[in-house]
Amino acid sequence: MLKDDQIKSLMLAWELEKSLAELYTRFGEQLPEFKELWERLVQEEQGHAEAVRRLYQMTYEGRCAFAAGTIKCDAIRSIVDYVRETIDATALVRFAPARALEFVYDLENSLIERDVFSHFRVSPDFTETLRLLDAETRQHVNLAKNALDKLRAGGAPAAT
Ligand SMILES: [Fe+2]
């Protein structure tokens, strides 16, 4: 049986990935000039949410060891709240491309800085999925940075 804090950590991680997919969907609607980038981000965030859901299921069924470790539920909760507030804001304002890309950079970077995924201890058959989750989050930081650099240099928007 999972402990309350383990359930909380996994639910928050799932909520975070789902919320990021929703936010990037909104940005994609507002900023079609970065269509490829948003499509990629949305697809990968949906994959992350599914990975966390499977992690939860496998742990619940006793097929996967999980320890929340020093994961900070409050820290993840505050990021989720921030993402939800930004989603609400997209209904009221149209974000400038640079502002939206800065959001991606800051949000994904804060996940890396908090080392969110390294706090999950999983069985070997799930290690690769967790590694991919971490790697793609790092890649999102780079994708946002590259797009921002190109935007500031006055070049054409691109997904890579
Ligand atoms: Fe993600």
Backbone and ligand atoms as CSV (ligand in chain L), in Angstrom:
chain,resi,resn,atom,element,x,y,z
A,1,MET,N,N,0.846,-1.211,0.000
A,1,MET,CA,C,0.000,0.000,0.000
A,1,MET,C,C,0.873,1.249,0.000
A,2,LEU,N,N,0.512,2.170,-0.826
A,2,LEU,CA,C,1.287,3.410,-0.905
A,2,LEU,C,C,0.981,4.313,0.284
A,3,LYS,N,N,2.015,5.003,0.693
A,3,LYS,CA,C,1.813,5.983,1.774
A,3,LYS,C,C,1.198,7.248,1.177
A,4,ASP,N,N,0.600,8.032,2.053
A,4,ASP,CA,C,-0.062,9.259,1.602
A,4,ASP,C,C,0.878,10.194,0.845
A,5,ASP,N,N,2.120,10.352,1.351
A,5,ASP,CA,C,3.041,11.295,0.695
A,5,ASP,C,C,3.490,10.774,-0.664
A,6,GLN,N,N,3.527,9.437,-0.812
A,6,GLN,CA,C,3.889,8.867,-2.112
A,6,GLN,C,C,2.774,9.118,-3.120
A,7,ILE,N,N,1.554,8.899,-2.680
A,7,ILE,CA,C,0.400,9.150,-3.551
A,7,ILE,C,C,0.383,10.625,-3.962
A,8,LYS,N,N,0.617,11.474,-2.964
A,8,LYS,CA,C,0.603,12.920,-3.213
A,8,LYS,C,C,1.678,13.314,-4.240
A,9,SER,N,N,2.887,12.784,-4.071
A,9,SER,CA,C,3.981,13.104,-4.994
A,9,SER,C,C,3.648,12.691,-6.420
A,10,LEU,N,N,3.123,11.461,-6.558
A,10,LEU,CA,C,2.811,10.952,-7.892
A,10,LEU,C,C,1.647,11.702,-8.524
A,11,MET,N,N,0.648,12.010,-7.723
A,11,MET,CA,C,-0.498,12.752,-8.249
A,11,MET,C,C,-0.085,14.150,-8.700
A,12,LEU,N,N,0.793,14.774,-7.917
A,12,LEU,CA,C,1.269,16.112,-8.273
A,12,LEU,C,C,2.117,16.076,-9.545
A,13,ALA,N,N,2.974,15.068,-9.660
A,13,ALA,CA,C,3.820,14.937,-10.854
A,13,ALA,C,C,2.933,14.731,-12.086
A,14,TRP,N,N,1.892,13.925,-11.937
A,14,TRP,CA,C,0.953,13.680,-13.048
A,14,TRP,C,C,0.215,14.969,-13.417
A,15,GLU,N,N,-0.243,15.670,-12.394
A,15,GLU,CA,C,-0.971,16.921,-12.618
A,15,GLU,C,C,-0.081,17.956,-13.311
A,16,LEU,N,N,1.166,17.975,-12.916
A,16,LEU,CA,C,2.121,18.919,-13.511
A,16,LEU,C,C,2.302,18.650,-14.999
A,17,GLU,N,N,2.538,17.386,-15.359
A,17,GLU,CA,C,2.753,17.041,-16.767
A,17,GLU,C,C,1.497,17.315,-17.601
A,18,LYS,N,N,0.325,16.994,-17.040
A,18,LYS,CA,C,-0.933,17.269,-17.747
A,18,LYS,C,C,-1.126,18.777,-17.952
A,19,SER,N,N,-0.795,19.541,-16.924
A,19,SER,CA,C,-0.964,20.992,-16.998
A,19,SER,C,C,-0.014,21.613,-18.010
A,20,LEU,N,N,1.216,21.094,-18.073
A,20,LEU,CA,C,2.174,21.610,-19.059
A,20,LEU,C,C,1.665,21.337,-20.474
A,21,ALA,N,N,1.114,20.136,-20.697
A,21,ALA,CA,C,0.559,19.805,-22.023
A,21,ALA,C,C,-0.568,20.780,-22.373
A,22,GLU,N,N,-1.381,21.109,-21.390
A,22,GLU,CA,C,-2.509,22.027,-21.616
A,22,GLU,C,C,-2.005,23.440,-21.910
A,23,LEU,N,N,-1.020,23.891,-21.140
A,23,LEU,CA,C,-0.475,25.237,-21.351
A,23,LEU,C,C,0.152,25.359,-22.746
A,24,TYR,N,N,0.927,24.355,-23.142
A,24,TYR,CA,C,1.589,24.420,-24.449
A,24,TYR,C,C,0.575,24.306,-25.593
A,25,THR,N,N,-0.540,23.635,-25.335
A,25,THR,CA,C,-1.625,23.592,-26.327
A,25,THR,C,C,-2.176,25.003,-26.533
A,26,ARG,N,N,-2.387,25.715,-25.424
A,26,ARG,CA,C,-2.883,27.101,-25.498
A,26,ARG,C,C,-1.887,27.993,-26.230
A,27,PHE,N,N,-0.611,27.857,-25.884
A,27,PHE,CA,C,0.423,28.659,-26.559
A,27,PHE,C,C,0.424,28.354,-28.060
A,28,GLY,N,N,0.237,27.085,-28.398
A,28,GLY,CA,C,0.209,26.676,-29.807
A,28,GLY,C,C,-0.933,27.328,-30.562
A,29,GLU,N,N,-2.058,27.491,-29.882
A,29,GLU,CA,C,-3.219,28.141,-30.508
A,29,GLU,C,C,-2.950,29.631,-30.725
A,30,GLN,N,N,-2.206,30.214,-29.779
A,30,GLN,CA,C,-1.941,31.658,-29.856
A,30,GLN,C,C,-0.763,31.994,-30.767
A,31,LEU,N,N,0.157,31.052,-30.884
A,31,LEU,CA,C,1.406,31.343,-31.594
A,31,LEU,C,C,1.693,30.300,-32.676
A,32,PRO,N,N,0.895,30.323,-33.741
A,32,PRO,CA,C,1.063,29.304,-34.787
A,32,PRO,C,C,2.421,29.379,-35.498
A,33,GLU,N,N,3.123,30.518,-35.330
A,33,GLU,CA,C,4.437,30.632,-35.996
A,33,GLU,C,C,5.458,29.659,-35.399
A,34,PHE,N,N,5.147,29.137,-34.204
A,34,PHE,CA,C,6.036,28.141,-33.597
A,34,PHE,C,C,5.339,26.775,-33.535
A,35,LYS,N,N,4.483,26.540,-34.525
A,35,LYS,CA,C,3.629,25.341,-34.554
A,35,LYS,C,C,4.376,24.037,-34.229
A,36,GLU,N,N,5.483,23.812,-34.920
A,36,GLU,CA,C,6.222,22.555,-34.744
A,36,GLU,C,C,6.735,22.391,-33.324
A,37,LEU,N,N,7.221,23.477,-32.762
A,37,LEU,CA,C,7.755,23.437,-31.398
A,37,LEU,C,C,6.648,23.079,-30.400
A,38,TRP,N,N,5.500,23.772,-30.509
A,38,TRP,CA,C,4.403,23.514,-29.567
A,38,TRP,C,C,3.878,22.102,-29.718
A,39,GLU,N,N,3.759,21.629,-30.955
A,39,GLU,CA,C,3.254,20.267,-31.182
A,39,GLU,C,C,4.169,19.238,-30.525
A,40,ARG,N,N,5.450,19.463,-30.671
A,40,ARG,CA,C,6.418,18.536,-30.076
A,40,ARG,C,C,6.331,18.560,-28.548
A,41,LEU,N,N,6.270,19.776,-27.994
A,41,LEU,CA,C,6.200,19.908,-26.533
A,41,LEU,C,C,4.929,19.260,-25.979
A,42,VAL,N,N,3.798,19.505,-26.642
A,42,VAL,CA,C,2.526,18.934,-26.177
A,42,VAL,C,C,2.589,17.408,-26.209
A,43,GLN,N,N,3.095,16.882,-27.320
A,43,GLN,CA,C,3.177,15.422,-27.469
A,43,GLN,C,C,4.059,14.803,-26.379
A,44,GLU,N,N,5.190,15.449,-26.110
A,44,GLU,CA,C,6.106,14.895,-25.108
A,44,GLU,C,C,5.557,15.042,-23.690
A,45,GLU,N,N,4.870,16.148,-23.412
A,45,GLU,CA,C,4.277,16.301,-22.073
A,45,GLU,C,C,3.163,15.280,-21.839
A,46,GLN,N,N,2.414,14.980,-22.892
A,46,GLN,CA,C,1.384,13.945,-22.775
A,46,GLN,C,C,2.038,12.592,-22.486
A,47,GLY,N,N,3.186,12.365,-23.119
A,47,GLY,CA,C,3.945,11.135,-22.863
A,47,GLY,C,C,4.445,11.086,-21.424
A,48,HIS,N,N,4.854,12.239,-20.903
A,48,HIS,CA,C,5.338,12.300,-19.514
A,48,HIS,C,C,4.202,11.983,-18.537
A,49,ALA,N,N,3.018,12.544,-18.825
A,49,ALA,CA,C,1.862,12.293,-17.955
A,49,ALA,C,C,1.529,10.802,-17.960
A,50,GLU,N,N,1.584,10.194,-19.126
A,50,GLU,CA,C,1.300,8.758,-19.242
A,50,GLU,C,C,2.361,7.941,-18.489
A,51,ALA,N,N,3.616,8.376,-18.564
A,51,ALA,CA,C,4.698,7.674,-17.862
A,51,ALA,C,C,4.479,7.727,-16.350
A,52,VAL,N,N,4.071,8.887,-15.849
A,52,VAL,CA,C,3.816,9.031,-14.406
A,52,VAL,C,C,2.604,8.180,-14.001
A,53,ARG,N,N,1.603,8.138,-14.860
A,53,ARG,CA,C,0.424,7.320,-14.573
A,53,ARG,C,C,0.810,5.839,-14.467
A,54,ARG,N,N,1.669,5.389,-15.375
A,54,ARG,CA,C,2.120,3.993,-15.328
A,54,ARG,C,C,2.966,3.733,-14.090
A,55,LEU,N,N,3.779,4.712,-13.735
A,55,LEU,CA,C,4.604,4.601,-12.532
A,55,LEU,C,C,3.712,4.411,-11.303
A,56,TYR,N,N,2.655,5.189,-11.269
A,56,TYR,CA,C,1.690,5.099,-10.172
A,56,TYR,C,C,1.043,3.710,-10.149
A,57,GLN,N,N,0.599,3.273,-11.315
A,57,GLN,CA,C,-0.076,1.975,-11.413
A,57,GLN,C,C,0.847,0.818,-11.013
A,58,MET,N,N,2.076,0.833,-11.551
A,58,MET,CA,C,3.032,-0.232,-11.252
A,58,MET,C,C,3.395,-0.253,-9.771
A,59,THR,N,N,3.522,0.931,-9.193
A,59,THR,CA,C,3.856,1.015,-7.772
A,59,THR,C,C,2.700,0.495,-6.928
A,60,TYR,N,N,1.512,0.898,-7.320
A,60,TYR,CA,C,0.305,0.488,-6.597
A,60,TYR,C,C,0.154,-1.028,-6.615
A,61,GLU,N,N,0.504,-1.629,-7.749
A,61,GLU,CA,C,0.373,-3.076,-7.903
A,61,GLU,C,C,1.559,-3.829,-7.320
A,62,GLY,N,N,2.519,-3.080,-6.756
A,62,GLY,CA,C,3.673,-3.712,-6.126
A,62,GLY,C,C,4.714,-4.200,-7.112
A,63,ARG,N,N,4.627,-3.739,-8.362
A,63,ARG,CA,C,5.598,-4.165,-9.387
A,63,ARG,C,C,6.751,-3.190,-9.521
A,64,CYS,N,N,6.743,-2.178,-8.677
A,64,CYS,CA,C,7.741,-1.136,-8.807
A,64,CYS,C,C,7.972,-0.513,-7.424
A,65,ALA,N,N,9.241,-0.412,-7.054
A,65,ALA,CA,C,9.530,0.222,-5.771
A,65,ALA,C,C,9.540,1.727,-5.977
A,66,PHE,N,N,9.015,2.432,-5.044
A,66,PHE,CA,C,8.984,3.880,-5.187
A,66,PHE,C,C,9.216,4.528,-3.836
A,67,ALA,N,N,10.057,5.517,-3.837
A,67,ALA,CA,C,10.269,6.286,-2.613
A,67,ALA,C,C,10.257,7.752,-2.976
A,68,ALA,N,N,9.482,8.509,-2.297
A,68,ALA,CA,C,9.405,9.938,-2.592
A,68,ALA,C,C,10.719,10.633,-2.249
A,69,GLY,N,N,11.504,10.011,-1.352
A,69,GLY,CA,C,12.776,10.591,-0.965
A,69,GLY,C,C,12.582,11.966,-0.376
A,70,THR,N,N,13.380,12.891,-0.857
A,70,THR,CA,C,13.291,14.243,-0.316
A,70,THR,C,C,12.455,15.142,-1.217
A,71,ILE,N,N,11.654,14.506,-2.079
A,71,ILE,CA,C,10.852,15.299,-3.012
A,71,ILE,C,C,9.977,16.292,-2.227
A,72,LYS,N,N,9.950,17.503,-2.735
A,72,LYS,CA,C,9.222,18.554,-2.035
A,72,LYS,C,C,7.837,18.741,-2.655
A,73,CYS,N,N,6.840,18.166,-2.010
A,73,CYS,CA,C,5.477,18.260,-2.538
A,73,CYS,C,C,5.039,19.720,-2.686
A,74,ASP,N,N,5.390,20.530,-1.697
A,74,ASP,CA,C,4.976,21.938,-1.741
A,74,ASP,C,C,5.578,22.664,-2.938
A,75,ALA,N,N,6.838,22.306,-3.247
A,75,ALA,CA,C,7.521,22.948,-4.375
A,75,ALA,C,C,6.838,22.583,-5.686
A,76,ILE,N,N,6.480,21.303,-5.831
A,76,ILE,CA,C,5.807,20.878,-7.071
A,76,ILE,C,C,4.415,21.500,-7.132
A,77,ARG,N,N,3.753,21.532,-5.979
A,77,ARG,CA,C,2.416,22.132,-5.925
A,77,ARG,C,C,2.451,23.587,-6.384
A,78,SER,N,N,3.476,24.325,-5.960
A,78,SER,CA,C,3.542,25.737,-6.335
A,78,SER,C,C,3.801,25.898,-7.837
A,79,ILE,N,N,4.561,24.956,-8.423
A,79,ILE,CA,C,4.791,25.013,-9.879
A,79,ILE,C,C,3.471,24.702,-10.603
A,80,VAL,N,N,2.751,23.695,-10.111
A,80,VAL,CA,C,1.455,23.346,-10.724
A,80,VAL,C,C,0.515,24.551,-10.669
A,81,ASP,N,N,0.454,25.199,-9.500
A,81,ASP,CA,C,-0.417,26.376,-9.348
A,81,ASP,C,C,-0.035,27.472,-10.346
A,82,TYR,N,N,1.257,27.681,-10.497
A,82,TYR,CA,C,1.765,28.702,-11.410
A,82,TYR,C,C,1.363,28.377,-12.857
A,83,VAL,N,N,1.491,27.106,-13.236
A,83,VAL,CA,C,1.111,26.687,-14.591
A,83,VAL,C,C,-0.395,26.887,-14.790
A,84,ARG,N,N,-1.203,26.500,-13.772
A,84,ARG,CA,C,-2.658,26.654,-13.876
A,84,ARG,C,C,-3.054,28.136,-14.014
A,85,GLU,N,N,-2.373,29.000,-13.258
A,85,GLU,CA,C,-2.658,30.440,-13.346
A,85,GLU,C,C,-2.326,30.971,-14.741
A,86,THR,N,N,-1.224,30.458,-15.312
A,86,THR,CA,C,-0.824,30.894,-16.652
A,86,THR,C,C,-1.819,30.406,-17.699
A,87,ILE,N,N,-2.329,29.177,-17.517
A,87,ILE,CA,C,-3.363,28.652,-18.429
A,87,ILE,C,C,-4.575,29.584,-18.387
A,88,ASP,N,N,-4.988,29.968,-17.190
A,88,ASP,CA,C,-6.130,30.882,-17.043
A,88,ASP,C,C,-5.848,32.216,-17.735
A,89,ALA,N,N,-4.595,32.683,-17.616
A,89,ALA,CA,C,-4.223,33.967,-18.216
A,89,ALA,C,C,-4.301,33.931,-19.738
A,90,THR,N,N,-4.046,32.759,-20.336
A,90,THR,CA,C,-4.098,32.676,-21.803
A,90,THR,C,C,-5.511,32.906,-22.335
A,91,ALA,N,N,-6.506,32.749,-21.471
A,91,ALA,CA,C,-7.887,32.999,-21.895
A,91,ALA,C,C,-8.165,34.497,-21.971
A,92,LEU,N,N,-7.326,35.281,-21.295
A,92,LEU,CA,C,-7.547,36.731,-21.220
A,92,LEU,C,C,-6.594,37.539,-22.081
A,93,VAL,N,N,-5.369,37.058,-22.214
A,93,VAL,CA,C,-4.370,37.807,-22.981
A,93,VAL,C,C,-3.683,36.914,-24.010
A,94,ARG,N,N,-3.222,37.573,-25.059
A,94,ARG,CA,C,-2.454,36.844,-26.055
A,94,ARG,C,C,-0.974,37.033,-25.709
A,95,PHE,N,N,-0.304,35.953,-25.435
A,95,PHE,CA,C,1.105,36.040,-25.036
A,95,PHE,C,C,2.001,36.354,-26.234
A,96,ALA,N,N,2.986,37.215,-26.008
A,96,ALA,CA,C,3.977,37.474,-27.042
A,96,ALA,C,C,4.863,36.233,-27.152
A,97,PRO,N,N,5.382,35.942,-28.345
A,97,PRO,CA,C,6.203,34.734,-28.508
A,97,PRO,C,C,7.346,34.642,-27.490
A,98,ALA,N,N,8.066,35.749,-27.292
A,98,ALA,CA,C,9.201,35.708,-26.358
A,98,ALA,C,C,8.741,35.384,-24.943
A,99,ARG,N,N,7.606,35.940,-24.560
A,99,ARG,CA,C,7.076,35.712,-23.209
A,99,ARG,C,C,6.708,34.233,-23.018
A,100,ALA,N,N,6.048,33.658,-24.015
A,100,ALA,CA,C,5.657,32.248,-23.944
A,100,ALA,C,C,6.892,31.345,-23.885
A,101,LEU,N,N,7.883,31.659,-24.699
A,101,LEU,CA,C,9.101,30.844,-24.711
A,101,LEU,C,C,9.861,30.969,-23.396
A,102,GLU,N,N,9.811,32.169,-22.801
A,102,GLU,CA,C,10.448,32.358,-21.490
A,102,GLU,C,C,9.745,31.507,-20.428
A,103,PHE,N,N,8.444,31.387,-20.546
A,103,PHE,CA,C,7.690,30.532,-19.629
A,103,PHE,C,C,8.180,29.089,-19.721
A,104,VAL,N,N,8.301,28.608,-20.953
A,104,VAL,CA,C,8.768,27.227,-21.154
A,104,VAL,C,C,10.147,27.061,-20.521
A,105,TYR,N,N,11.024,27.997,-20.833
A,105,TYR,CA,C,12.399,27.921,-20.319
A,105,TYR,C,C,12.407,27.906,-18.790
A,106,ASP,N,N,11.698,28.835,-18.180
A,106,ASP,CA,C,11.702,28.949,-16.711
A,106,ASP,C,C,11.052,27.731,-16.040
A,107,LEU,N,N,9.918,27.305,-16.580
A,107,LEU,CA,C,9.198,26.179,-15.975
A,107,LEU,C,C,10.001,24.884,-16.039
A,108,GLU,N,N,10.485,24.571,-17.230
A,108,GLU,CA,C,11.212,23.308,-17.396
A,108,GLU,C,C,12.535,23.356,-16.623
A,109,ASN,N,N,13.131,24.540,-16.604
A,109,ASN,CA,C,14.387,24.702,-15.876
A,109,ASN,C,C,14.178,24.514,-14.368
A,110,SER,N,N,13.043,24.973,-13.877
A,110,SER,CA,C,12.791,24.834,-12.438
A,110,SER,C,C,12.597,23.356,-12.063
A,111,LEU,N,N,12.100,22.556,-12.999
A,111,LEU,CA,C,11.965,21.114,-12.740
A,111,LEU,C,C,13.343,20.459,-12.668
A,112,ILE,N,N,14.223,20.910,-13.560
A,112,ILE,CA,C,15.595,20.378,-13.562
A,112,ILE,C,C,16.314,20.796,-12.276
A,113,GLU,N,N,16.192,22.064,-11.927
A,113,GLU,CA,C,16.878,22.574,-10.734
A,113,GLU,C,C,16.412,21.867,-9.468
A,114,ARG,N,N,15.131,21.536,-9.422
A,114,ARG,CA,C,14.608,20.829,-8.244
A,114,ARG,C,C,14.851,19.326,-8.337
A,115,ASP,N,N,15.434,18.915,-9.479
A,115,ASP,CA,C,15.798,17.517,-9.649
A,115,ASP,C,C,14.608,16.595,-9.376
A,116,VAL,N,N,13.459,17.003,-9.870
A,116,VAL,CA,C,12.201,16.316,-9.549
A,116,VAL,C,C,12.259,14.810,-9.811
A,117,PHE,N,N,12.757,14.431,-10.981
A,117,PHE,CA,C,12.662,13.018,-11.356
A,117,PHE,C,C,13.668,12.118,-10.658
A,118,SER,N,N,14.754,12.685,-10.166
A,118,SER,CA,C,15.768,11.850,-9.514
A,118,SER,C,C,15.286,11.349,-8.155
A,119,HIS,N,N,14.182,11.906,-7.640
A,119,HIS,CA,C,13.684,11.477,-6.337
A,119,HIS,C,C,12.849,10.205,-6.413
A,120,PHE,N,N,12.538,9.810,-7.640
A,120,PHE,CA,C,11.775,8.579,-7.792
A,120,PHE,C,C,12.734,7.398,-7.874
A,121,ARG,N,N,12.507,6.402,-7.039
A,121,ARG,CA,C,13.325,5.185,-7.081
A,121,ARG,C,C,12.472,4.084,-7.688
A,122,VAL,N,N,12.882,3.633,-8.862
A,122,VAL,CA,C,12.022,2.678,-9.556
A,122,VAL,C,C,12.771,1.391,-9.874
A,123,SER,N,N,12.014,0.362,-10.205
A,123,SER,CA,C,12.613,-0.917,-10.573
A,123,SER,C,C,13.284,-0.778,-11.941
A,124,PRO,N,N,14.247,-1.683,-12.254
A,124,PRO,CA,C,15.028,-1.564,-13.498
A,124,PRO,C,C,14.189,-1.428,-14.763
A,125,ASP,N,N,13.030,-2.086,-14.805
A,125,ASP,CA,C,12.249,-2.026,-16.044
A,125,ASP,C,C,11.601,-0.654,-16.269
A,126,PHE,N,N,11.687,0.199,-15.281
A,126,PHE,CA,C,11.126,1.536,-15.478
A,126,PHE,C,C,12.204,2.619,-15.511
A,127,THR,N,N,13.453,2.204,-15.290
A,127,THR,CA,C,14.553,3.168,-15.229
A,127,THR,C,C,14.683,3.964,-16.523
A,128,GLU,N,N,14.542,3.266,-17.659
A,128,GLU,CA,C,14.700,3.922,-18.961
A,128,GLU,C,C,13.631,4.998,-19.174
A,129,THR,N,N,12.396,4.709,-18.761
A,129,THR,CA,C,11.307,5.675,-18.913
A,129,THR,C,C,11.588,6.926,-18.088
A,130,LEU,N,N,12.075,6.702,-16.880
A,130,LEU,CA,C,12.376,7.830,-15.998
A,130,LEU,C,C,13.537,8.666,-16.560
A,131,ARG,N,N,14.521,7.965,-17.145
A,131,ARG,CA,C,15.664,8.650,-17.748
A,131,ARG,C,C,15.198,9.511,-18.923
A,132,LEU,N,N,14.266,8.963,-19.709
A,132,LEU,CA,C,13.726,9.684,-20.861
A,132,LEU,C,C,12.950,10.933,-20.406
A,133,LEU,N,N,12.191,10.774,-19.330
A,133,LEU,CA,C,11.443,11.893,-18.761
A,133,LEU,C,C,12.391,13.036,-18.402
A,134,ASP,N,N,13.464,12.679,-17.747
A,134,ASP,CA,C,14.469,13.672,-17.335
A,134,ASP,C,C,15.153,14.292,-18.563
A,135,ALA,N,N,15.544,13.436,-19.518
A,135,ALA,CA,C,16.259,13.911,-20.707
A,135,ALA,C,C,15.392,14.855,-21.540
A,136,GLU,N,N,14.111,14.501,-21.703
A,136,GLU,CA,C,13.228,15.338,-22.523
A,136,GLU,C,C,12.936,16.670,-21.838
A,137,THR,N,N,12.861,16.650,-20.512
A,137,THR,CA,C,12.654,17.909,-19.788
A,137,THR,C,C,13.851,18.835,-20.016
A,138,ARG,N,N,15.061,18.258,-19.949
A,138,ARG,CA,C,16.270,19.049,-20.214
A,138,ARG,C,C,16.267,19.578,-21.645
A,139,GLN,N,N,15.785,18.738,-22.557
A,139,GLN,CA,C,15.741,19.136,-23.965
A,139,GLN,C,C,14.744,20.284,-24.181
A,140,HIS,N,N,13.669,20.291,-23.406
A,140,HIS,CA,C,12.692,21.369,-23.535
A,140,HIS,C,C,13.313,22.715,-23.163
A,141,VAL,N,N,14.201,22.695,-22.170
A,141,VAL,CA,C,14.913,23.917,-21.795
A,141,VAL,C,C,15.733,24.409,-22.992
A,142,ASN,N,N,16.437,23.475,-23.637
A,142,ASN,CA,C,17.277,23.842,-24.784
A,142,ASN,C,C,16.456,24.296,-25.985
A,143,LEU,N,N,15.326,23.625,-26.230
A,143,LEU,CA,C,14.467,24.008,-27.362
A,143,LEU,C,C,13.955,25.431,-27.176
A,144,ALA,N,N,13.537,25.739,-25.941
A,144,ALA,CA,C,13.030,27.084,-25.658
A,144,ALA,C,C,14.144,28.112,-25.804
A,145,LYS,N,N,15.322,27.766,-25.326
A,145,LYS,CA,C,16.455,28.697,-25.406
A,145,LYS,C,C,16.845,28.960,-26.864
A,146,ASN,N,N,16.913,27.898,-27.662
A,146,ASN,CA,C,17.273,28.056,-29.076
A,146,ASN,C,C,16.248,28.918,-29.809
A,147,ALA,N,N,14.966,28.670,-29.544
A,147,ALA,CA,C,13.910,29.449,-30.210
A,147,ALA,C,C,13.981,30.916,-29.770
A,148,LEU,N,N,14.265,31.136,-28.490
A,148,LEU,CA,C,14.398,32.502,-27.981
A,148,LEU,C,C,15.580,33.210,-28.628
A,149,ASP,N,N,16.700,32.509,-28.737
A,149,ASP,CA,C,17.899,33.085,-29.352
A,149,ASP,C,C,17.612,33.508,-30.792
A,150,LYS,N,N,16.916,32.634,-31.524
A,150,LYS,CA,C,16.591,32.925,-32.917
A,150,LYS,C,C,15.631,34.094,-33.022
A,151,LEU,N,N,14.679,34.110,-32.112
A,151,LEU,CA,C,13.686,35.205,-32.105
A,151,LEU,C,C,14.363,36.547,-31.853
A,152,ARG,N,N,15.276,36.550,-30.876
A,152,ARG,CA,C,15.979,37.783,-30.522
A,152,ARG,C,C,16.954,38.220,-31.600
A,153,ALA,N,N,17.455,37.227,-32.337
A,153,ALA,CA,C,18.388,37.556,-33.431
A,153,ALA,C,C,17.634,37.978,-34.685
A,154,GLY,N,N,16.285,37.890,-34.595
A,154,GLY,CA,C,15.473,38.302,-35.730
A,154,GLY,C,C,15.344,37.262,-36.815
A,155,GLY,N,N,15.743,36.032,-36.497
A,155,GLY,CA,C,15.655,34.959,-37.489
A,155,GLY,C,C,14.280,34.359,-37.547
A,156,ALA,N,N,14.101,33.422,-38.461
A,156,ALA,CA,C,12.815,32.738,-38.617
A,156,ALA,C,C,12.607,31.778,-37.465
A,157,PRO,N,N,11.365,31.687,-36.952
A,157,PRO,CA,C,11.106,30.740,-35.870
A,157,PRO,C,C,11.298,29.305,-36.323
A,158,ALA,N,N,11.816,28.491,-35.431
A,158,ALA,CA,C,12.017,27.089,-35.746
A,158,ALA,C,C,11.863,26.246,-34.507
A,159,ALA,N,N,11.635,24.957,-34.714
A,159,ALA,CA,C,11.405,24.055,-33.573
A,159,ALA,C,C,12.706,23.531,-32.987
A,160,THR,N,N,13.799,23.701,-33.707
A,160,THR,CA,C,15.064,23.128,-33.202
A,160,THR,C,C,16.077,24.222,-32.939
L,1,LIG,FE,FE,7.291,17.022,-18.836
